[in-house]
Amino acid sequence: MNAFPVSRLDVPTTLLAGMSVVTCLERTSVDCPALWQSFGPRIVELPPPPAGASGAYGISVMLTDTTFEYRAAVETGPVGSLPEGLAPFTLPGGLYAQCTVPHLGALQDAYRFLFETWLPAQEDCRYNPDAPTFERYPPDWRLESPFTIHAGLLLR
């Protein structure tokens, strides 16, 4: 049995707001948790989320082969002006691979599986480098709880 089940999912365009940091692959284990520590207390400063909001997002947008912008964000209602340090972001809709991660300690292994095993084995689709990669954490998420990672797909 595969420890990281993968399915395909049509993701709707989603309005998010949060904070970001530019980091490199070697510093993800320091910079990304630090960003969440800074962002968590500020979530109350954002407009209320829409009904049915699905938790928090960690979004990665690659800038070079080794650097990326990481965003800690939540779904939000219409955004007027936001307090300093918080910014809106539109998560583009489209076809994504959704990989279930059993707990936070398995995150790197899940990304490796998705990008090095599952994606190369697909004959009818490929990775979409123009789409962000993101993590989606349910509202009641804890370190030992499952969550999902998503990578954009293009049909061949």
N, C-alpha and C positions, 0 to 999 in steps of 0.2 A: 504494500500500500504506500502511496506517495504521501510524504509528510507535509507537502505543500500543494493542496488541491488548487487547480487553476480552472477558471471558467472565463467566458467572454461576457462583457456587460456593456450595454449602451448607457453611457453616463450623460445626464442632462447638463447643460450649461448651468453653472452654479455660482452665485455671488458670495464671495467670502471676504473677510477682513481679518487682518492680523499684523504680525511683525515678521521681519526677515533679517537674514544674515548671509553674507557672502563667505563661503568657506571652501575648503578643499577636502578631497576624499580622506586624507590622513587625519583630519581634525573633526570628522563627523561625530565621533563619540564624545567630544567635548563641547563643540559649538552648538549642535542641535539640542541636546538636553538643556544647555544654558539658555537657549532661546525660549524653550518651553517654560523654564522657571521664571523668566522675565514676563512672558506673555500671559501665563495663567491668571495672575491677579488682575490683569488689565481687561480680561474678557467682559467684565461688568460695564466697561466704558463704551461698549459697542451697542448699536441698535439691537433690539430683540430679534432672535432668529425667527424665520418663518415657521408655521406649524409643520410638524413632520421633519424638522431639521435632524440630520443624522450624525451629529457629533463634531469632532475636530479633524483637521486635515494637516498633514505635513507634506508640503509640496516642494519638489526639487525641479529646478530649471537649470540645465547644464549651460555653462557659459564658455568653458573650454573642455578639453579632455579630462581635466582633473579638478576644475573649480566649478562651483554651482551656487545658485541662490537658493537657500532653504527658507521656506515660509511656514510659520506656525499660524494656523488660521481656523476660524469657525464660520459656519453659514451665518449670514446676517440678512436683515431686511434692507430696504432701500437706504443707501448711504448718502448723507449730505456731506458735512465736514466731519472729520474724525479728529480726535485728540492727537497731538504730536506723537510721532513714533508708531502710530497705527495707520495702516493703508488698506484700501480695497484691492481685491484681485478677483478676476473672473476666471474660474476654472473652465476651460473649454470643454464642451460636450463632445461626444464621439464614442467610437468603439475602443474599449480598453480590455486588457487582460486583467483579471482580478485573481490575486493569489492570496489564499488564507494563511496567515502566520499564527502559530499557536500561542506565542508569547513574545515579549520584546527581545529576549535573549536570542531568539532565532531569526531576527530581522536580517542580518547580513547573509546568513545561509539562504533565506528565502529569496533575497535579491539575486544572489548567485544562481540559484536554481532557475528563477524566472528568466534571467538574461542569458545564462550559459547553457541551459538544458531545454527548457520548455520552448522559448521563442525560436531557437534554431531548428527545432523539430517540426515547426508548423509549415505546412506546404501552401496553405491558402492565405496566409497573412504574414506580416513582418512588423518589427518595431517601428513606431512613428517617432523619429527624433525631434519633431517639431511640437509634440505634445508633452506637457509636464508629466513626470512620474510622481505619484502621490501615495501617501499612507492615509487610511481612513480609520479613525478611532471612534468606537461607539460612545454615546454619552456617559455610560457607567464604566468606562474602560479603566483597568488597573494593569500594572506591569506584567502580571501573570495571565492576563486575559487575551483572547484571540482578537485579531484585527486583520485588515486587508491592505495589500499594496496593489497599485494599479500602474500599468504601462500602456501608453497609447498604441493602437494597432492600425495598420493600413492593410486593406485587402490586396492581394496580388492580382 
